[in-house]
Amino acid sequence: MLFSWKRILGWAFNGVLSATIIFFFCINAMENQAFRKAGEVADLEVLGATMYTCVVWVVNSQMALSISYFTYIQHLFIWGGIVFWYVFLIVYGTMDPTLSTTAYKVLIEACAPAPSYWLLTLLVLVASLLPYFAYASIQMRFFPMFHQMIQWIRNDGQTTDPEYVHVVRQRSIKHTTVGFTARFEASHSSGASKSIQV
């Protein structure tokens, strides 16, 4: 269910949409304006670092939004991935220019002191997450998956109400895409339990 072609193509479309938003926001925001107080404009090194910073933030934030239950490992890899990007920029940027080439002190001297770098990162993040958040909200409200229905039961505090649990269970059986065998056994086990109750 999680690796159907519909899901794979949906994630691919989301990636293309996010990349397009990141690219055009960054290009248009840095095209003609002065990047820093002294009037310097952004060069390709600054533009590249800014775009990749936005990519790192957007991808990790989308992962955080798609997770239902957080563990320490997920926190470590999601937020640690963002921190690692900044550490990488600092370490790689302090290496000899023959090694770091265009990344030489790009964060320390060019990007970090410019408020527009941080503001642009925030705006691109919000703009890139809005379509994903809208889709996830609509999907959760009108086409929930089985684990989301279980969360509804738990969060609504109606786990003791058999009628509510039955309604959610019936809806999940109708919409589930588990295999034929699982649906067949579920329908026969519910029929067997009804005959036992009679």
Secondary structure, DSSP 4 states (H G I P E B T S, - for coil): -TTSHHHHHHHHHHHHHHHHHHHHHHHHHHSSSBSSTT-PBP-HHHHHHHHHHHHHHHHHHHHHHH-SS--HHHHHHHHHHHHHHHHHHHHHHHS-HHHHGGGTTIIIIIITT-HHHHHHHHHHHHHHHHHHHHHHHHHHHHS--HHHHHHHHHHHT-TT-HHHHHHHHHHHHHH--S-HHHHHHHHHHHHHHHHHH-
